[in-house]
């Protein structure tokens, strides 16, 4: 299957990672001065798509100078080790909390197999390979990286994960937001533009941190943000307002069901009702079956993340 590739403005191309379904996860390729940076890597299964995109754009693997991870969740970083092996001149830039897991991914592998089982894990992620420590750079808050003179700045943006960073591209006045700025699948686009929803997945979701990170990105007033799920969206001020409102709604929903024996199921049902209503208000006319097909896995993960947040909060009060 030929995966979609979208070359947008500012010499930024979104490469479909081939994760789960088309237009689920993007790898972003930035070109400048004959050099290339990649933001997120997809899984090890994504490597052929990256190499094909490089060739189609007239680049060799040796032109890639930087591989940058927004965070080390496997749909974003699982392919980093395999990709680095075919990019001879690249260095990996990753949040300092994530760097050890890229050098020795054994804990990531073990935890993932526990969650998914061996068979599904291999199907989704393939083999997660270690990266030579000499090729791994742990970033610092506010640090700036040069891509042939094009400045990329790292902002630490917790809320989705403690090891999350956003990358500010000053040349295009846009931001690569990973999962901090939420999910916006193209199937939900309407005449009003993009539809956005937060991702509250386990294990480090924190609503206040996430709200603060979204507000920080919005305050930069970017022309667009580049989401791993999925690609370039504009009208950032509206989307930021929607994101913050939904983060608060998710937290309130979880707290309402904190003491229920079946709280996970009630939280998931409440999330589904909330997002279905908001999507209808946005002008989405897809069937509920299609809605569930596109968002079912995200609803499961978001419910699990909200339960995990409730449990952490309860331990903190004990």
NORJOBEL-V485463 format. One record per residue. RES is the residue in one letter. SS is DSSP state (2 for helix, 1 for strand, 0 for the rest). NEAR is the number of other C-alpha atoms within 8 Angstrom. D_LAST is the distance of its C-alpha to the last C-alpha in Angstrom with 2 decimals. Layout:
BEGIN
res:ss:near:d_last
RES:SS:NEAR:D_LAST
RES:SS:NEAR:D_LAST
END
This chain:
BEGIN
res:ss:near:d_last
X:0:2:52.51
X:0:3:52.96
X:0:10:49.70
X:0:8:49.79
X:1:9:49.93
X:1:7:49.80
X:1:8:51.39
X:0:8:50.28
X:0:5:51.25
X:0:5:50.66
X:0:9:51.49
X:1:11:48.18
X:1:11:48.34
X:1:14:45.68
X:1:15:46.19
X:1:15:44.85
X:0:15:42.71
X:0:13:43.70
X:0:13:40.12
X:0:6:39.87
X:0:6:42.40
X:0:10:44.55
X:0:12:42.93
X:0:13:39.41
X:0:14:38.85
X:1:16:40.96
X:1:14:41.86
X:1:14:43.27
X:1:12:46.37
X:1:10:47.45
X:1:10:51.06
X:1:10:52.51
X:0:6:55.57
X:0:8:56.10
X:1:11:52.63
X:1:13:49.64
X:1:13:45.85
X:1:13:43.65
X:1:12:40.21
X:0:16:38.15
X:0:18:39.99
X:0:19:39.09
X:0:18:39.33
X:2:15:41.98
X:2:11:43.97
X:2:13:44.23
X:2:12:46.39
X:2:7:49.75
X:2:11:48.90
X:2:9:48.15
X:2:9:51.38
X:2:8:53.35
X:2:10:52.05
X:2:11:52.97
X:2:9:56.46
X:2:7:56.94
X:0:6:56.14
X:0:6:58.57
X:0:9:56.18
X:0:8:56.05
X:2:10:52.86
X:2:9:53.67
X:2:10:53.30
X:1:14:49.52
X:1:12:48.18
X:1:12:44.45
X:1:16:41.97
X:1:11:38.81
X:0:15:35.51
X:0:16:33.13
X:0:14:30.40
X:0:13:30.46
X:0:7:29.63
X:2:10:32.60
X:2:11:34.43
X:2:16:34.72
X:2:14:35.14
X:0:15:36.08
X:0:18:39.74
X:2:17:39.51
X:2:13:40.75
X:2:12:43.63
X:2:11:44.61
X:2:13:44.66
X:0:7:47.11
X:0:7:49.68
X:0:10:49.19
X:0:8:50.84
X:0:8:50.27
X:0:12:46.74
X:1:11:43.67
X:1:12:40.14
X:1:12:37.90
X:1:14:34.19
X:0:16:30.88
X:2:10:30.07
X:2:7:26.89
X:2:11:29.20
X:2:12:32.19
X:2:9:31.28
X:2:11:30.93
X:2:13:34.41
X:2:11:35.93
X:0:9:34.40
X:0:12:33.24
X:2:7:32.66
X:2:8:28.88
X:2:8:29.48
X:2:9:32.16
X:2:8:30.22
X:2:8:27.18
X:2:10:29.63
X:2:10:31.64
X:2:8:28.60
X:2:6:27.96
X:2:9:31.63
X:0:9:33.56
X:2:8:36.40
X:2:7:39.05
X:2:8:37.30
X:2:12:35.77
X:2:9:39.33
X:2:7:40.70
X:2:9:38.27
X:2:14:37.98
X:0:10:40.77
X:0:7:40.48
X:0:13:38.07
X:0:9:39.98
X:0:9:38.90
X:0:12:40.21
X:0:7:41.92
X:2:6:39.70
X:2:5:42.72
X:2:9:42.72
X:1:14:39.04
X:1:10:38.21
X:1:9:34.65
X:0:10:34.78
X:0:8:33.59
X:0:7:32.40
X:0:8:35.63
X:0:9:37.86
X:1:8:41.12
X:1:7:43.01
X:1:8:46.70
X:1:14:48.36
X:0:8:52.02
X:0:5:51.20
X:1:10:48.87
X:1:11:45.61
X:1:12:42.30
X:1:12:39.21
X:1:14:35.65
X:1:11:32.74
X:1:11:29.19
X:0:12:27.64
X:0:14:24.01
X:0:15:22.30
X:0:14:23.87
X:0:10:23.32
X:0:9:22.57
X:0:12:26.03
X:0:15:27.88
X:1:15:30.85
X:1:14:33.49
X:1:12:37.11
X:1:12:39.22
X:1:13:42.92
X:0:10:44.73
X:0:7:48.12
X:0:7:47.26
X:0:10:44.60
X:1:13:42.30
X:1:13:38.85
X:1:14:37.80
X:1:14:34.30
X:1:17:33.31
X:0:11:30.53
X:0:16:29.11
X:0:11:31.63
X:0:13:31.12
X:1:13:33.62
X:0:12:37.09
X:0:13:39.32
X:2:8:42.98
X:2:4:43.58
X:2:10:41.74
X:0:11:44.01
X:1:10:46.08
X:0:5:48.47
X:0:7:45.48
X:1:7:44.48
X:0:13:41.38
X:0:12:38.41
X:0:11:34.95
X:1:11:31.54
X:0:11:28.28
X:0:11:27.05
X:0:11:23.28
X:0:13:23.48
X:0:12:20.88
X:0:8:19.26
X:0:11:18.80
X:0:14:19.45
X:0:10:18.11
X:2:10:19.86
X:2:7:20.13
X:2:10:21.43
X:2:15:23.79
X:2:12:25.08
X:2:8:25.78
X:2:12:27.57
X:2:13:29.69
X:2:9:30.59
X:2:8:31.64
X:2:10:33.93
X:2:11:35.37
X:2:6:36.11
X:0:6:38.40
X:0:8:40.44
X:0:11:41.39
X:0:10:44.43
X:1:12:42.51
X:1:13:39.45
X:1:14:39.81
X:1:17:37.20
X:0:16:36.90
X:0:14:36.63
X:0:14:39.41
X:1:10:41.67
X:1:9:42.89
X:1:10:41.94
X:0:8:43.08
X:0:9:42.34
X:2:13:39.20
X:2:8:38.41
X:2:7:38.34
X:2:11:36.27
X:2:12:33.70
X:2:8:33.46
X:2:10:33.08
X:2:15:30.42
X:2:10:28.22
X:2:8:28.73
X:2:10:27.80
X:2:12:24.64
X:2:9:23.50
X:2:8:24.77
X:2:10:22.96
X:2:10:19.56
X:2:8:20.41
X:2:11:21.66
X:2:13:18.55
X:2:8:16.41
X:2:7:19.11
X:0:10:18.71
X:0:9:14.97
X:0:6:15.17
X:0:6:18.62
X:0:4:19.45
X:0:6:21.86
X:2:12:19.88
X:2:9:21.33
X:2:8:24.83
X:2:9:24.33
X:2:13:22.99
X:2:12:25.95
X:2:8:28.37
X:2:9:27.17
X:2:12:27.56
X:2:9:31.00
X:2:8:32.11
X:2:8:30.98
X:2:9:32.78
X:2:9:35.80
X:2:8:36.27
X:2:8:35.93
X:2:11:38.35
X:2:9:40.85
X:2:7:40.63
X:2:9:41.33
X:0:9:44.46
X:0:10:43.54
X:0:5:45.79
X:0:6:44.89
X:0:6:44.42
X:2:6:41.04
X:2:6:41.87
X:2:8:42.36
X:2:11:39.18
X:2:8:37.23
X:2:7:39.19
X:2:7:38.28
X:2:8:34.62
X:2:9:33.51
X:2:7:32.01
X:2:8:30.26
X:2:11:28.79
X:2:9:27.44
X:2:11:25.88
X:2:13:24.50
X:2:15:22.87
X:2:11:21.33
X:2:14:20.10
X:2:16:18.52
X:2:12:16.70
X:2:10:15.49
X:2:13:14.36
X:2:11:12.42
X:2:8:10.68
X:2:8:10.00
X:2:8:8.83
X:2:8:6.33
X:2:7:5.11
X:2:6:5.58
X:2:5:3.81
X:0:4:0.00
END
